[in-house]
Amino acid sequence: MSEEDFVTRFFQYVDEHTSLYIERLAEAVAIPSISAELDDHLDDVIRMMDWTKAHIERLGGKSTLLENPAATTSTPLPPVLLGEFMTDPKLKTVCVYGHLDVQPAKQEDGWDTDPFVLTEKDGKLFGRGSTDDKGPALSWLWVVEAHQALRVPLPVNIKILFEGMEEFGSVGLFETIVDEAKEDKFLNDVDFFCISDNYWLGKQKPCLTYGLRGITYFQVTVQGCEQDLHSGVLGGTVHEAMTDLIHLMATLVDSQGNILIDGIMDSVKPVTPEEEALYDDIEFDLEEFKDECTVKNISNKLPNEDKKSLLMNRWRYPSLSLHGIEGAFSGAGPKTVIPAKILGKFSLRLVPDQDPKQITKIVTEHLEKEFSKLNSPNLLTVEMIHGGKPWLSDPKHPNYEAAAKAIEKVYGQKPDYTREGGSIPITPAIEDATGMNVLLLPVGACDDMAHSQNEKYNVSNLVNAIKVLGLYLHELGKIQGPKPSECRCLPLTEEELMIPGAFMKGFRCKCMI
């Protein structure tokens, strides 16, 4: 069968089975696999894992439920699901990651319909987990099924890594990845990774994501006394912790979003002309963005009024956000209290080459210096609650080029190349453990409302996702050269990479063909 014939038949098959995919997604959405509420829903998360495992096995794949390494007798956790469809060990292997757990949802929280009953309306499928991440994750199985129905062998081997704790910090998965990346283990022969767990920049144009910001989340505590005091009786007689904290928080960032901490920008990679050019053709409307951010009817202003500057501030420069103050009075009406101990919470989103540990040192030193200027006798504590590294890939990597070609064949246009302002910690974790390239291939639209009320997945996105993922496998199968997983060389220099016949892989490593 020619490539053109396959594409035609594959697309036709997917179109003809759309109603079946919606029925199956409805089955999956009906399982309330809420990982943040394991006391009530552990059995549901496990049921979702079992449901998917059975689906893999019905298609002739192999599957295993690995015990979660973080589980204990007192704290049981859902297992990790490993699956595989191995066509030929000589072929390259792609591992697809997804998660089968979902965020909490109740209709009384503002949903128009029951969140666990998939409801189709105006070409949109409303339901918790429809787009995050059950629809995209299960699409891989429907790709396999279509190949089997068309009697077309898979062009690459497929391995599946599905978890049930993503919405609660991926507890146990990081240890699993490190262990399974060891020699002769499940991930050791994987050549490419693909994750579909983020979203397009807009509603119409597909994209590929090659960068993520990291994070450091801080808590700064000031304590002035052992218990709350009456401001009428004792106001003016004690050093108030709230006053100190407000001063400290004001030294972190200004009203235009400029970070005021010396040294924060020192390790930020400069923008290259090649990188800057990636922003030129990105489809992005500033007025629509104002609507999405709900500022249009308030200030109608953004810190940057040009597309390129705004997107760079969103993706490739660090930002600092103040999140709240714990311990202060926040109820309705007046309460004349002097808080004894208050905690200010803020975070920095990090970019390459910022290191969370170094940023923590810089922030701590800044706060201690500013606190000393207040001449306050109160107690100051600075803590970094959690952190994650930024991640940056190469949009010219063969893994990305394969996805771009697949998108162009399905949508008739080249994808935008985007970065995310948020963090997906599993991405750098996989790359660090295996040394292989990780592709972020979003298939849902920007207005899918993941984590929010009325989460939805467009029927058109569901159908086209299956088509893109299927063709992506075929583009991977065309990549020449040795299997990247069999090459464990050290990274090479720019000069060495210019040698004719080089094969580039995850971390700019090369084998001579």
Residue pairs with C-beta under 8 A, 6 or more apart in sequence:
1 9
1 152
3 474
6 150
6 152
6 474
7 409
7 471
9 150
10 146
10 150
10 152
10 467
10 470
10 471
11 467
13 146
13 149
13 150
14 142
14 146
14 463
14 466
14 467
14 470
15 463
17 142
17 146
18 459
18 462
18 463
21 139
21 142
21 462
21 463
21 466
22 118
22 120
22 125
22 459
22 462
24 138
24 142
25 118
25 125
25 127
25 130
25 134
25 135
25 138
25 457
25 462
26 117
26 118
26 127
27 51
28 48
28 51
28 52
28 100
28 129
28 134
28 138
29 116
29 117
29 118
29 127
29 128
29 129
29 130
29 134
30 116
30 117
30 118
31 44
31 47
31 48
31 51
31 116
32 41
32 44
32 102
32 105
32 116
32 128
33 41
33 44
33 45
33 47
33 48
33 100
33 101
33 102
33 129
33 164
34 40
34 41
34 44
34 45
34 101
34 102
34 103
34 104
34 105
34 167
35 41
35 45
35 78
35 101
35 102
35 164
35 165
35 166
35 167
35 168
36 103
36 104
36 167
36 168
37 104
38 45
38 76
38 77
38 78
38 168
42 76
42 77
42 78
45 78
45 100
45 101
45 164
45 165
46 78
46 79
46 164
48 100
48 101
48 164
49 65
49 78
49 79
49 81
49 100
49 162
49 164
50 65
52 81
52 100
52 137
52 138
52 141
52 162
53 63
53 65
53 81
53 83
55 138
55 141
56 62
56 63
56 83
56 141
56 160
57 63
59 85
59 141
59 144
59 145
59 148
60 85
60 148
61 83
61 84
61 85
61 144
61 160
62 83
62 84
62 86
63 81
63 82
63 83
63 84
63 160
64 81
64 82
64 83
65 79
65 80
65 81
65 82
66 79
66 80
66 81
66 82
66 176
67 79
68 77
68 78
68 79
68 80
68 165
68 171
68 172
68 176
69 172
69 175
69 176
69 179
70 77
70 171
70 172
70 175
71 77
71 172
77 165
77 171
77 172
78 101
78 163
78 164
78 165
79 164
80 161
80 162
80 163
80 164
80 172
80 173
80 176
81 100
81 160
81 161
81 162
81 163
81 164
82 159
82 160
82 161
82 180
82 186
83 159
83 160
83 162
84 157
84 158
84 159
84 160
84 186
85 144
85 154
85 157
85 158
86 93
86 157
87 153
87 154
87 155
87 156
87 157
88 157
89 157
89 189
91 155
91 156
91 157
91 477
92 156
92 157
92 191
92 192
92 476
92 477
92 479
92 483
92 484
93 156
93 157
93 158
93 159
93 189
93 190
93 191
93 192
93 483
93 485
94 156
94 157
94 158
94 159
94 190
94 191
94 192
94 193
94 194
94 473
94 476
95 158
95 159
95 160
95 161
95 187
95 190
95 192
95 193
95 194
96 137
96 140
96 158
96 159
96 160
96 161
96 193
96 194
96 195
96 196
97 161
97 162
97 163
97 193
97 194
97 195
97 197
97 426
97 430
98 133
98 136
98 137
98 138
98 140
98 160
98 161
98 162
98 195
98 196
98 197
99 133
99 137
99 162
99 163
99 164
99 165
99 166
99 167
99 170
99 197
100 129
100 133
100 134
100 137
100 162
100 163
100 164
101 163
101 164
101 165
101 166
101 167
101 168
102 128
102 129
102 132
102 134
102 167
103 128
103 132
103 167
103 450
103 451
105 111
105 115
105 116
105 128
105 453
105 455
106 115
107 113
107 114
107 115
109 453
110 453
110 454
111 126
111 453
111 454
112 126
112 453
112 454
113 119
113 126
113 127
113 454
115 126
115 127
115 128
115 455
116 127
116 128
117 127
118 125
118 126
118 127
118 130
119 125
119 126
119 127
120 126
120 459
123 458
123 459
123 460
124 456
124 457
124 458
124 459
125 135
125 456
125 457
125 458
125 459
125 462
126 454
126 455
126 456
127 455
127 456
127 457
128 455
129 135
129 455
130 448
130 455
130 456
130 457
131 199
131 444
131 448
131 450
131 455
131 456
131 457
131 461
132 197
132 444
132 448
132 450
132 451
132 455
133 166
133 196
133 197
135 444
135 457
135 462
135 465
136 196
136 197
136 443
136 444
136 465
137 162
137 196
139 196
139 443
139 462
139 465
139 466
139 469
140 158
140 160
140 469
142 466
143 466
143 469
143 470
143 473
144 154
144 158
146 466
146 470
147 153
147 154
147 470
154 473
155 473
155 474
155 476
155 477
155 478
156 473
156 476
156 477
158 473
159 186
159 187
159 190
161 177
161 187
163 170
163 173
165 171
165 172
165 173
166 173
166 197
166 426
170 425
170 426
173 426
173 429
174 425
174 426
174 429
177 187
177 426
177 429
177 430
177 433
177 434
178 433
179 185
180 186
180 187
180 188
181 187
181 188
181 433
181 434
182 188
187 433
187 434
188 434
188 485
189 483
189 485
189 486
190 434
190 436
190 485
191 436
191 483
191 484
191 485
191 505
192 399
192 436
192 437
192 439
192 476
192 484
193 399
193 430
193 431
193 434
193 436
193 437
193 438
193 439
194 399
194 403
194 438
194 439
194 441
194 469
194 472
195 424
195 426
195 427
195 438
195 439
195 440
195 441
196 440
196 441
196 442
196 443
196 465
196 469
197 424
197 440
197 442
198 209
198 420
198 424
198 440
198 442
199 442
199 444
199 445
199 446
199 448
199 450
200 206
200 207
200 442
200 444
200 445
200 446
201 207
201 282
201 283
201 284
201 416
201 418
201 446
202 283
202 284
202 285
202 288
202 445
202 446
203 445
203 446
203 447
204 283
204 445
205 283
205 411
205 413
205 415
205 416
206 407
206 411
206 413
206 415
206 416
206 442
206 443
206 468
207 415
207 416
207 417
207 418
207 442
208 395
208 400
208 403
208 404
208 407
208 415
208 416
208 417
208 418
208 439
208 440
208 441
208 442
209 417
209 418
209 419
209 420
209 440
209 441
209 442
210 392
210 393
210 394
210 395
210 400
210 417
210 418
210 419
210 440
211 315
211 316
211 351
211 352
211 390
211 391
211 392
211 393
211 419
211 420
212 390
212 391
212 392
212 419
212 420
212 422
212 423
212 424
212 427
212 428
212 440
213 315
213 318
213 319
213 349
213 350
213 351
213 390
213 419
213 420
213 421
213 422
213 423
214 349
214 350
214 351
214 354
214 356
214 387
214 388
214 389
214 390
214 391
214 423
215 347
215 348
215 349
215 350
215 356
215 386
215 387
215 388
215 423
216 347
216 348
216 350
216 356
216 359
216 360
216 363
216 384
216 386
216 387
217 345
217 346
217 347
217 384
217 385
217 386
217 387
218 345
218 346
218 347
218 348
218 360
218 363
218 382
218 383
218 384
218 385
219 343
219 344
219 345
219 382
219 383
219 385
220 245
220 248
220 249
220 343
220 344
220 346
220 367
220 380
220 381
220 382
220 383
221 341
221 342
221 343
221 344
221 379
221 380
221 381
221 382
221 383
222 241
222 242
222 244
222 245
222 248
222 341
222 342
222 344
222 376
222 378
222 379
222 380
223 241
223 340
223 341
223 342
223 378
223 379
223 381
224 238
224 239
224 240
224 241
224 244
224 338
224 340
224 341
224 378
224 379
225 238
225 241
225 338
225 340
226 340
227 340
228 337
228 338
228 339
228 340
229 238
229 337
229 338
229 340
230 336
230 337
230 338
231 336
231 337
231 338
232 336
234 338
235 338
238 338
239 376
239 377
239 378
240 338
240 339
241 339
241 340
241 341
241 342
241 378
242 325
242 328
242 338
242 339
242 342
244 371
244 374
244 376
244 378
244 380
245 325
245 342
245 344
247 370
247 374
248 344
248 367
248 370
248 371
249 322
249 325
249 344
249 346
251 260
251 261
251 366
251 367
251 370
252 259
252 260
252 261
252 320
252 322
252 346
252 366
253 259
253 260
253 320
253 321
253 322
254 260
256 303
257 303
257 313
257 319
257 320
259 265
259 318
259 319
259 320
259 348
261 320
261 362
261 363
261 366
262 362
262 366
263 362
264 318
264 320
264 348
264 354
264 359
264 362
264 363
265 318
267 353
267 354
267 355
267 358
268 317
268 318
268 351
268 352
268 353
268 354
269 351
269 352
269 353
271 312
271 316
275 316
276 308
278 395
278 417
279 307
279 308
279 311
279 312
280 308
281 416
282 307
282 311
282 416
282 417
282 418
283 416
284 307
284 311
286 302
286 305
286 306
286 307
286 310
287 296
289 302
289 310
290 296
290 300
290 302
292 446
292 447
293 302
295 301
295 302
302 310
303 310
303 313
304 310
304 313
313 319
314 421
315 418
315 419
315 420
315 421
316 351
316 419
317 351
318 348
318 349
318 350
318 351
318 354
319 348
319 349
319 421
320 346
320 347
320 348
320 349
321 346
321 347
321 349
322 344
322 345
322 346
323 345
323 346
323 347
324 344
324 345
325 342
325 343
325 344
325 345
326 342
326 343
326 345
327 339
327 340
327 341
327 342
327 343
328 339
328 342
329 335
329 337
329 339
348 359
348 363
349 421
349 422
349 423
350 356
350 359
350 389
350 390
351 390
352 390
352 391
352 392
354 390
355 389
356 384
356 387
356 388
356 389
357 387
359 387
360 384
360 387
363 382
363 384
364 382
364 384
367 380
367 382
368 380
368 382
371 380
388 423
388 425
388 428
389 428
390 423
390 428
391 424
391 427
391 428
391 431
392 419
393 400
393 431
393 437
393 438
393 439
393 440
394 400
394 437
394 504
394 508
395 417
397 437
397 439
397 504
397 505
397 506
398 437
398 479
398 504
398 505
399 437
399 438
399 439
399 476
400 437
400 439
401 475
402 472
402 475
402 476
402 478
402 479
403 415
403 439
403 441
403 468
403 472
403 475
404 414
404 415
405 471
405 475
406 468
406 469
406 470
406 471
406 472
406 474
406 475
407 413
407 414
407 415
407 468
408 414
408 415
409 471
410 464
410 467
410 468
410 471
411 464
411 468
420 440
424 440
427 438
427 440
430 436
430 438
431 437
431 438
431 506
431 507
434 485
434 506
435 488
435 506
435 507
435 509
436 484
436 485
436 505
436 506
437 484
437 505
437 506
438 506
441 468
441 469
441 472
443 461
443 464
443 465
443 468
443 469
444 450
444 457
444 458
444 461
444 465
445 458
445 461
448 455
448 456
448 457
448 458
449 455
449 456
480 503
480 513
481 503
481 511
481 513
482 503
482 511
482 513
484 503
484 505
484 506
484 509
486 511
487 503
487 505
487 509
487 510
487 511
488 509
489 509
489 510
489 511
490 509
491 507
491 508
491 509
492 508
492 509
492 510
496 502
496 510
497 504
497 508
497 510
499 510
499 512
501 512
501 513
502 510
502 512
502 513
503 510
503 511
503 513
504 510
